[in-house]
Amino acid sequence: MKKWIFSYPLIVVFFLFFCRLGSSYAEGAQTAEQLLEGLNRLPETERHARLVAGAKKEGTVVWYVAMDRANADELVKAFEAEYPFLKVNILTGRGASLLNRIIAEYRANRYQYDLFNTRSTTLNTLKKAGAIMRYHSPLRRFLRAGFYDD
């Protein structure tokens, strides 16, 4: 069995962030950018507590991933063991087909996913289409130069 080495905090941030973003943005109280900005200003423990509370309300996460299903299942199993109040639904596929699906959902303004994981080569396509927004992650300090926008 292959062992996955990954940072729970990083995966938690992505999963929980999108759960919270989805519920708050749907309520129309704030734009996504305003919500993110407010969350990122919070101390880490408070930010995490709010994200967990939002995730508990949501209950499920839909993850589009360009990864082998067995490997994705391993990640989900570990995540759900740590956060049993969240059910992760996975849609696996080839990068190009998922990219097309994401762009189609963006254009229709009807999002079926909470989280999209893909190779970095698709990010420019999403950026040019206007389908992604700038996100200043609190974990940015752990990224190498060139792996984020200024």
C-alpha positions, 0 to 999 in steps of 0.5 A: 500500500502506497503511503501518502505524505501530505499536510493535514492543515493544507488539505483541511484549509482547502476542503474546509475553505470551500465548504465555508465559502460555498455556504456564505457566498450562496447567502449573498452576504459578501462577495467571495473576495470579501469573505476570503479577505475577512477570513484571512485576517483572523487569527489561525485558531479562530479562522479554523474554528469558523471554517469547521463550523461552516463545513459542519453546516455543509456536510458534504464536499464535491471534489473534482480531481485529475488523479487516479481514483484509488489514490484520491480515495486514500486521501479522502479516507484519511481526511474523513477520518480526521473530519468525520462530519464531512462526506467527500464526493469525488469526480475523477477524470482527465485534466482536460475534461475536468478543465472543460467542465469547470469552465462550462460551469463557470460560464453557466454560473452553476457550480457543481464542485467545491474543490478542484485539484489539477496540474498547474498547467491548467491554471493559466487557462482558468485565469484567462477565462476569468474562472479563478480569483486571486487568493492570498492563502495564510499558508503562502509563506510556505510556497516557493517564489513563482508558485503564487501571484503577487 
